[in-house]
């Protein structure tokens, strides 16, 4: 997770402190957000997620940081599979 900018600090505060307080009121499934926050903290960086994906035997085709660095988008494929699944595209 980014730690360098004021915007990322605000996003982190929102994600880890504000949303957990209002999530149960809006959706009633606060445990899902708790799990998301726990795994986000545990992974720490996009590279940590890439390492897990590659260790699982997948090939990383594209990666992108979104949500002020709070979200890592990774597109993977099984080695030897076609470049893009039929009907889907990645426009990063």
N, C-alpha and C positions, 0 to 999 in steps of 0.2 A: 504494500500500500504506500502511496506517496506520503511524504512527510514534509515536503519542502515549501508549499505555498499556502497562503491564507485560504484560497478557494478549496484546496484539498483538505485543509484542517476543518473547514466548515462542513464539507461533504462527509468527512469522517465522523464528526460530532453528530450530524443528522442521522447517519446510517447506524451508528452504534449506541446512541443515547436517546434521540427524539423518536425515531420510527419504532423502536421496541416498546415505547410507552403508548403509542397510538395504534399499533398494529392489532392488538387484541380487541380494541373498540371497533375497528373497521372490519376486520375479517374473522376475528375469533380464533385464529390459529397462530398464536404468537410463537409456539414452539418451532414452527417452520422458519420464521425469521431468526429466532435464536440460533438454530442450526446453521443458517446462512451466515450469520455474524461470526459464529465460532469457526467455521471453515475458512471464512475470509481472513480472520486473524491468523489461523494456523498456516495458511499458504503463504502469506506475507508478500510475496512478489509474483509477478507474471512468470518469471524464470522458474520459480519453484513449481508452478503449475505445468509449465512446458516440460520440465524434467520428469514429473509424474507421468505425463501423457507419453513421452518418449520411452520411459521405462516400461510402460504398458505395451510397447511395440507399435505405437501409432506414429505416423509421420506428420509433423506440423507443417501445414501448407501456408497458413497466414496467421498473423496475430495482430491484435489491436487493443489499445488501452482506451477505455470509455468511462464515462461518469466521473470525470476529474481524476482518473486513475484508480477508481474504486473497483472497476469491473475489467476483467481480462477476457477478451473475446479470442478464442483460438479455434481455427478450422483445421481438422485433422483428417487423415485418411489411412486406411489399411495399406501398408506397402504392397505394391503390385496391383492395386485397384485402379480403376479409371481416374483421371484427373478430377472430374466433377461428376457428382451424381446427376442422373437424368432429371431435368426440370428444376434444378436448383443452381443458384449462382452465388458467388461471393464477390461483392462489389466494394472492396476495401481499398 
